[in-house]
Amino acid sequence: MKFRICNPTDIRFGNGQIEALRELVPPNSRVLLLYGGGSIKSNGIYDQVMAGLKDSKVVEFGGVEPNPVYETLQKAAAVARENNVDLILGVGGGSVIDAAKFLATMVSLGSDDPWPDLAAGKLPATTLPVGAVLTLPATGSESNAVSVISSRERKLKLPFRNEAARPAFAILDPSTMQSLSRQQLENGVVDAFTHVLEQYLTSPVNAPIHYGYSETLLRVLAEWGPKLVETGGDEARENVMWAANQALNGLIGAGVPQDWSTHMIGHAITAVYNVDHARTLSVIMPSLMRYKAAQKQAMLARYGRTVWSITETDDAVAAEKAIEQTEQFFKTMGCPVRISELGLDFSPTDILEHLERAGQTALGENRDIDAPSVRQILSMAA
């Protein structure tokens, strides 16, 4: 293995930690408070945040979409420049925090339309600092460098990575999850679960620490995810929130092959049909596993035995049972496992066209999932 990992995000975890904003945000800061549909103003989170920012000048920008839209962030960037802000604070789930990181990069570039440069990897060396108050655990966005942003004008949904925009601090207060809907909780657990699988179910390498930690995260999410949506409780909220963070903070993927083909296909489905991100993952991943079962057999069998306690000694049989258990888990979490369950007038050609325009035509850890492969996976998932 050979890798570099540096995660400087200052994480404050636990109930009541929003008050740490008083310590984390310097007095007299000019803060752009970024949020989504406004639920933070009805569930008490907004009041807690504003109390923590009482010594700062706060400018608000609400309306960030569940799949954040570039054209909306262009408007936010104009507000940020007009008010000469020196901190972007995202309060919400992964979409809002993705938007905060991307916005900090946009403002630093100074261009009214920086999408072409950012899509080409032309990133600024520094950005406005970013802070995060997480209210929906799912993406790990609060302590990673990735943003996934959609452009309506370009009809594209793309991931962007900028280490300079990794949040300086992140507040993870599990009590903020109490007002979330069942579907939001289901989506969050499934998203985190697939994040682990995308980094774990790949070509076997010498990574026993990474694999062991990944298996622990998967077992935690498999145990506590259903408890979270059925009964809630502090323990379930704490375990799911921390597992979702660890699933995509860079640790378990350091130095190992990573897949991400399920995510890229899922992004295309969301971009074309506006389906919840997690539900695109749950309909694609089982079929992609089956399509690649021969190549992924060793890790699928290991996954089945260590996470789902499958006792079958034949690897091929154990691998298929692991896929079946994954499907059942997604169903338990209220997520579909077939495209037909989404109720769409679905066209594989639309998905392939998006992948082509996004430059995502060689997917998977071996870059061997091409357009015909995607078409076959979509057929299997139908």
Protein Blocks (a to p, Z undefined) as FASTA:
>chain_A
ZZddddfbccdedehilmmmmmmpcghiacddddfeopmmmnommmmmmmmmmmbccddd
ehiafbdcfklmmmmmmmmmmnopabdcdeddfklmmmmmmmmmmmmnopablmlmmmno
pacfbdcddddddfbdfklmmmccbdcdddfklopacddddfklgcfbdcddfklmmmpc
fklmmmmmmmmmmmmmmmmmccddddfklmmmmmmmmmmmmmmmmmmmmngpjklmmmmm
mmmmmmmnopmmgopaceklmmmmmmmmmmmnopafklmmmmmmmmmmmmmmmmmmmmmm
mmmmmmnopabfblklmmmmmmmmmmmmmmmnopafbfklnopacdfklmmmmmmmnopa
bgcjkopacfklmmmmmmmmZZ
